[in-house]
C-alpha cells in the first residue's frame, strides 16, 4: 500500500510539472490560451493574447510582442495601438457534500470458555467543502500598421 501511494504521488507530481512547463507565449490552440490575430482590413489587425491566471501586465506585454511580430511579418515598420482592452475572468467551482453511512464491524470476544462473535454497526459521517478557481486574462489590441517614419506618441511601437 505504501508503495502504491508513493507511485501515485510521483505520477501526480510529474503530471502537474508537465502542465506547468507549457510555455506561456505560443499560438492559441484547443484551449484558446496564447495569441491569435484577425485582419480587419489591409493594415488594421486585432491581436489577442489569452492566458491562465490574472497577470494582466504579462498578457498586455505578450499581445504587444505578437503585434510587433505580426507587423514585421506583414512588411511594415511600425504599428500604433488604436484601441485596447483587458478582461479578467474568475470562475469558481464548488463541491459541497455531506453524508452519513453505517460501517459494519465484526467483534470477537474471547474468554476462558471460548470466543463469541458479534456484529456492530457504527455510524460514519463525511463532510467536505472544496472550491476551485480558474482565472484567465485576455488582452485585446487593435493596431494600425505603417511604413516609414513612425508617428510620435506613447501608443506607437517599432516592428523590430
C-alpha positions, 0 to 999 in steps of 0.5 A: 500500500505504501508503495502504491501511494508513493507511485501515485504521488510521483505520477501526480507530481510529474503530471502537474510539472508537465502542465506547468512547463507549457510555455506561456507565449505560443499560438492559441490552440484547443484551449484558446490560451496564447495569441491569435490575430484577425485582419480587419482590413489591409493594415488594421489587425486585432491581436489577442493574447489569452492566458491562465491566471490574472497577470494582466501586465504579462498578457498586455506585454505578450499581445504587444510582442505578437503585434510587433511580430505580426507587423514585421511579418506583414512588411511594415515598420511600425504599428500604433495601438488604436484601441485596447482592452483587458478582461479578467475572468474568475470562475469558481467551482464548488463541491459541497457534500455531506453524508452519513453511512453505517460501517459494519464491524465484526467483534470477537470476544474471547474468554476462558470458555471460548470466543463469541462473535458479534456484529456492530454497526457504527455510524460514519459521517463525511463532510467536505467543502472544496472550491476551485478557481480558474482565472484567465486574462485576455488582452485585446489590441487593435493596431494600425500598421505603417511604413516609414517614419513612425508617428510620435506618441506613447501608443506607437511601437517599432516592428523590430 
